[in-house]
């Protein structure tokens, strides 16, 4: 009877998860199922001043592709050899530069890795006459619509009296 309970205890997953903070080299413990966004927020609040902040948490294993957790994802353990760790902006930059080097040899993507987090690639590169004309036209139309609605609201009482005189 005692042997059965011991084997059951060995098969149960731990009720907590260890997340290694790469900047402070500290280990934080979270209950299984904790949202990754909450864990990152808590780690960043407890981080020392001046150290880079954590962007997200990923599960890593030697020889395997890392698994990234989104902000609303529940933290889980993938088993033996997998470790949860934080990823900082400097690490993302190093990974992105390595990824860009690998992809430039094969094919170039329309949006680079750095452009996913910024709107720099989405803005027009050259502001031309057409762009300025469209912006000015939008402002003119905005003021014209405003004037029309203002006149309509000012004359609404007269219009209602005119309609009531026929009824």
N, C-alpha and C positions, 0 to 999 in steps of 0.2 A: 504494500500500500504506500509506504513512504517512497519507494523508488518511482512510482507513477507520478507523484507530485513533484519530485525533483526533475523528472524529464519534462513535465509540463512547464515548469519555471524556466528551463533552458530554452524552450521553443518560443516563449513569449517575447515579443520585441520590447526593447527598453521603453520606458514611459517618457524618456527625455531624449533630446538630440543635442549633440555638441556642434557648435559652429565656431570655427577658428577664425579669429579676426586677423587678417593678414598685416594690417598696419601696426597693431599693438602686440601681436603675437600672444594674445590672451584667448582663452576658450570661454565661450558663453554657452550656457545651457538653456534650452527651451523645451517646453512640452511638445510632444508629437502632435502635429496638426496645427501648430502656430502659423499664422500668416507670415509670409516672408517679408512683406512691407513693414509689419509691426516689429519684427526682429531687427531689420535694418535700421529702423528709426530708433529703437532702443540702443543698439550698438553705437550709432552715431552720437546719441546723447551722452553716452558714457565714455566716448573717445576723448583722448587727450587733445588739448588745444594745439593747433598747428599740424596735426596729422591728417592725412587725406581721409575724406569721408567715404563710407561704403556706398556703392551704388546698388548692388544687388547681391544675392547669395547664389552660389552654384555648387553642385555636387561634382567632385572630381575623383578620378581614379586613374592610376598610371596606365597608359596605353588606351584609354577610352576617351571619347568626346565628352566634354563637360556638359552637365545638364543645368540650365539656368532656371531659377525660380522667379516668376513674375511677382508683382507686389501683392496680389490676392491669392497666390498659390499657397497651399499648405505645405509646410516643411515635412519631408519624409526621409527615411533612411533607405538607401538602395541596397544595403547589405554589406558584406565583408569587403573591405578595401576601399569603399566609397567614403569620402570625407566631405563635409559641408564647410565652405569657406566663403568669406566676403570677397567682393571684387571692387577695387577702387578705380578711379578715373585714370590714374597713371597705368594701371594694368590693362584697362580697356584700350588705351592709346597704343600700348606696345603690341597687344593682340591685333588691333586694327591695322597697324603699320605692317605687321607680318602678313596679315590676310591680304592687304592691298598689294604687297609685293608678289604674293602667290597668284593673285587674280590678274595682275597686269601682264604677266607672262602668257597666260592662257587667253583671257578675254577681259575687256573692261566692262564694268557694270555701269548702268546709267546713273545710279546714286552711289557714291562712295560710302564707306562705313561712317566717316565723320559727318557726312551730310544728313544722316538719318536723325541726328540729334539737333541739328540746326536748320534754319530756313535759308541759309546762305545760297544753296544750290537752287532754291525755288524762286528766288527773286530774279527779275530781269537783269541781265548783266549790263546792258546799255540802256539808259533811260533816253528814249528818243522823243521826237516831236509828237508822234502818235500817242505815246503814253501820257504825256503832259496834256494833250488835247482831250483825251478821255477823262482825265481827272478833273479838268476844268469844266467839261460838259456835265459831269456828275454833280459838281457843286452848283452849277446854274440850274439844273433840273431840280435839285433839292430845294433851292430857294423859290423856284417857280411853283412847285407843289405846295410849299409852305404858304406862299401868298394866296394861291387859289383856295386852300382850306381856310385860311384866315378870313378872306372875303366871304366865303360861304357861311362861316359861323357868325360873322357880323350881321349878315343879311337874313339869317334864318328866322328871327322874330318877325320881320316884315313879310317874309314869304308865308309864314304860318297864318298871319292875320289876313293876308290876301286870299289864302285858300279857305279860311273860315268865313270870309264874307260871301262866298258863293254857296256855302252849305246852309 
